[in-house]
Amino acid sequence: MNPKVDKYLIDGCGRCPLVGTPECKVNNWQEELKQLRRIVLDCGLTEELKWSMPCYTYKKNNIVMIAAFKKYCSFSFFKGALLQDSFKILSKPGENSQAVRMAKFTNTQQIIEHEATLKAYIFEAIEIEKTGLKIDFKQNKKLVYPEEFQEKINEIPSLKSAFEALTPGRQRAYILYFSQPKQSKTRLSRIEKCMPLILNGKGLND
């Protein structure tokens, strides 16, 4: 057990002002996260804290990560797309996710019921690392900005710079989110609400 993860389970990511309150995501899923942690450690992976979340590695290669969200906690495989997923418990975290696959849980009983499956998936993921299999990433198509967002970044140079500094995944998530509504006023409303996040270097789901 890594003491940094012990601290995470008590204090969350360490940056959130909601630590210790009912709104704290880690606090809400403490027991579930502990169960997921126990399952991973039973499989002999190395426990680390990366991106402010518990991450488990095999010979320094990322295998799985556990995390807390508002409505669920998750168990994410970095190369989940290569897993057979015989029991169909994995899903893409986002529409355009090419590698990561996650299992979502909302109570400890679900986790206990899937313990054997999760362990089997972990050992399969370890074998994938041993064989050196890689994800065949498809080249992302060039992002097409909705007209309303293009106008905003033309008007506000700092917004353009901040958006271009985001990772490609975060950029794509914003553009998909902005482009979904059929009405221009709804697209504009979404853009304006997200501008502070972009200017602060945050992704849509950060």
C-alpha positions as CSV (number, residue, x, y, z in Angstrom):
1,M,0.0,0.0,0.0
2,N,1.3,3.4,-1.0
3,P,0.8,6.0,1.8
4,K,0.0,8.6,-0.9
5,V,-3.1,6.6,-1.8
6,D,-4.0,6.3,1.9
7,K,-4.0,10.1,2.0
8,Y,-6.0,10.3,-1.2
9,L,-8.8,8.1,0.4
10,I,-8.9,10.5,3.4
11,D,-8.3,13.9,1.8
12,G,-9.2,13.3,-1.9
13,C,-7.0,14.8,-4.6
14,G,-5.7,17.4,-2.1
15,R,-6.8,20.3,-4.3
16,C,-10.5,20.1,-3.9
17,P,-12.1,22.7,-1.5
18,L,-15.0,20.2,-0.8
19,V,-12.8,17.7,1.1
20,G,-14.7,16.4,4.1
21,T,-18.1,17.6,2.9
22,P,-21.0,15.6,1.4
23,E,-20.1,17.1,-2.0
24,C,-16.6,15.6,-2.0
25,K,-16.5,12.8,-4.7
26,V,-13.9,10.7,-3.0
27,N,-15.6,11.0,0.4
28,N,-18.9,9.8,-1.2
29,W,-17.2,6.6,-2.6
30,Q,-14.7,5.8,0.1
31,E,-15.9,2.3,0.8
32,E,-16.2,1.4,-2.9
33,L,-12.7,2.8,-3.7
34,K,-11.3,0.7,-0.8
35,Q,-12.8,-2.4,-2.3
36,L,-11.4,-1.7,-5.7
37,R,-8.0,-0.9,-4.2
38,R,-8.1,-4.3,-2.4
39,I,-8.9,-6.1,-5.6
40,V,-6.0,-4.5,-7.5
41,L,-3.5,-5.1,-4.8
42,D,-4.5,-8.8,-4.6
43,C,-3.2,-9.0,-8.2
44,G,0.3,-7.8,-7.3
45,L,0.4,-4.5,-9.1
46,T,2.5,-1.5,-7.9
47,E,0.4,1.2,-6.3
48,E,1.1,4.8,-7.3
49,L,-0.6,8.2,-7.3
50,K,-0.7,9.7,-10.8
51,W,-2.8,12.7,-12.0
52,S,-4.0,12.9,-8.4
53,M,-5.6,9.5,-8.6
54,P,-4.6,5.9,-7.6
55,C,-2.8,4.3,-10.5
56,Y,-1.6,0.7,-10.7
57,T,1.4,-0.4,-12.8
58,Y,3.3,-3.5,-14.0
59,K,7.0,-2.8,-14.5
60,K,6.2,0.9,-14.7
61,N,3.5,0.4,-17.3
62,N,0.1,1.8,-16.5
63,I,-2.5,-1.0,-16.1
64,V,-5.5,0.3,-14.3
65,M,-6.7,3.4,-12.4
66,I,-9.5,3.9,-9.9
67,A,-11.4,7.2,-9.6
68,A,-14.4,8.9,-8.0
69,F,-17.0,10.7,-10.0
70,K,-20.3,12.4,-9.0
71,K,-22.6,9.5,-9.8
72,Y,-20.2,6.5,-9.7
73,C,-16.7,5.3,-9.0
74,S,-14.7,3.7,-11.8
75,F,-12.2,1.1,-12.6
76,S,-10.4,2.0,-15.8
77,F,-8.0,-0.1,-17.9
78,F,-5.5,2.0,-19.9
79,K,-5.5,-0.6,-22.8
80,G,-9.1,-1.7,-22.2
81,A,-9.8,-1.8,-25.9
82,L,-7.5,-4.8,-26.2
83,L,-9.4,-6.8,-23.5
84,Q,-11.9,-9.4,-24.6
85,D,-14.4,-8.1,-22.0
86,S,-16.2,-11.5,-22.0
87,F,-18.6,-10.3,-19.3
88,K,-19.5,-7.0,-21.0
89,I,-18.8,-4.8,-18.0
90,L,-16.6,-2.2,-19.8
91,S,-17.5,0.9,-21.6
92,K,-15.8,3.9,-23.3
93,P,-15.4,6.8,-20.9
94,G,-16.1,9.1,-23.9
95,E,-17.4,8.8,-27.4
96,N,-14.0,9.2,-29.0
97,S,-12.0,7.1,-26.5
98,Q,-9.7,4.7,-28.4
99,A,-7.8,2.9,-25.6
100,V,-9.4,3.3,-22.2
101,R,-12.3,1.2,-21.1
102,M,-14.0,1.5,-17.7
103,A,-16.3,-0.3,-15.4
104,K,-18.6,1.8,-13.3
105,F,-19.9,1.0,-9.9
106,T,-22.4,2.6,-7.6
107,N,-22.2,0.3,-4.5
108,T,-19.9,-2.2,-2.8
109,Q,-22.1,-5.1,-3.6
110,Q,-21.7,-4.6,-7.3
111,I,-17.9,-4.6,-6.8
112,I,-17.9,-7.8,-4.7
113,E,-20.1,-9.5,-7.3
114,H,-17.6,-8.6,-10.1
115,E,-14.4,-9.2,-8.1
116,A,-13.4,-12.4,-9.9
117,T,-14.1,-10.8,-13.3
118,L,-12.0,-7.7,-12.5
119,K,-9.1,-9.9,-11.4
120,A,-9.3,-11.9,-14.5
121,Y,-9.3,-8.7,-16.6
122,I,-6.3,-7.4,-14.6
123,F,-4.3,-10.5,-15.3
124,E,-5.3,-10.3,-19.0
125,A,-4.1,-6.7,-19.0
126,I,-0.8,-7.7,-17.5
127,E,-0.3,-10.4,-20.2
128,I,-1.0,-7.7,-22.8
129,E,1.8,-5.6,-21.4
130,K,4.1,-8.7,-21.3
131,T,3.5,-9.3,-25.0
132,G,4.0,-5.6,-25.9
133,L,0.7,-5.2,-27.7
134,K,-0.1,-1.6,-28.6
135,I,-3.3,0.3,-29.3
136,D,-3.6,1.2,-33.0
137,F,-4.6,4.8,-32.6
138,K,-6.6,6.2,-35.5
139,Q,-5.7,9.6,-36.7
140,N,-8.1,12.1,-35.3
141,K,-10.0,14.1,-37.9
142,K,-9.3,17.8,-37.8
143,L,-11.7,19.6,-35.4
144,V,-14.4,21.7,-37.0
145,Y,-15.4,24.5,-34.7
146,P,-19.0,25.6,-34.5
147,E,-19.5,29.1,-35.9
148,E,-20.3,30.5,-32.5
149,F,-17.0,29.3,-30.9
150,Q,-15.0,30.4,-33.9
151,E,-16.4,33.9,-33.4
152,K,-15.5,33.8,-29.7
153,I,-11.9,32.8,-30.2
154,N,-11.6,35.5,-33.0
155,E,-12.9,38.1,-30.5
156,I,-10.8,36.9,-27.5
157,P,-7.2,36.0,-28.3
158,S,-6.6,34.7,-24.8
159,L,-9.4,32.2,-25.2
160,K,-7.9,30.9,-28.5
161,S,-4.5,30.5,-26.8
162,A,-5.9,28.7,-23.8
163,F,-8.0,26.4,-26.0
164,E,-5.0,25.5,-28.2
165,A,-2.9,24.7,-25.0
166,L,-5.4,22.0,-24.0
167,T,-4.7,18.4,-24.8
168,P,-6.3,17.1,-28.0
169,G,-8.8,15.0,-26.0
170,R,-10.0,18.0,-24.0
171,Q,-10.3,20.1,-27.2
172,R,-12.4,17.4,-28.9
173,A,-14.6,17.0,-25.9
174,Y,-15.4,20.7,-25.9
175,I,-16.1,20.9,-29.6
176,L,-18.4,17.9,-29.5
177,Y,-20.2,19.4,-26.5
178,F,-20.5,22.8,-28.2
179,S,-21.7,21.3,-31.5
180,Q,-24.5,19.0,-30.2
181,P,-27.3,21.5,-29.8
182,K,-29.3,22.4,-33.0
183,Q,-30.1,25.9,-31.9
184,S,-27.4,28.6,-32.1
185,K,-28.5,30.2,-28.8
186,T,-28.0,26.9,-27.0
187,R,-24.6,26.4,-28.5
188,L,-23.6,29.9,-27.5
189,S,-24.9,29.4,-24.0
190,R,-22.7,26.3,-23.6
191,I,-19.7,28.1,-24.9
192,E,-20.1,31.0,-22.6
193,K,-20.5,28.7,-19.6
194,C,-17.3,26.8,-20.4
195,M,-15.1,29.8,-21.2
196,P,-13.9,30.2,-17.6
197,L,-12.9,26.5,-17.5
198,I,-11.0,26.8,-20.8
199,L,-9.2,30.0,-19.6
200,N,-8.1,28.2,-16.5
201,G,-6.7,25.2,-18.5
202,K,-9.5,22.8,-17.4
203,G,-11.2,20.1,-19.4
204,L,-15.0,19.8,-19.7
205,N,-15.0,17.0,-17.1
206,D,-12.2,18.2,-14.8
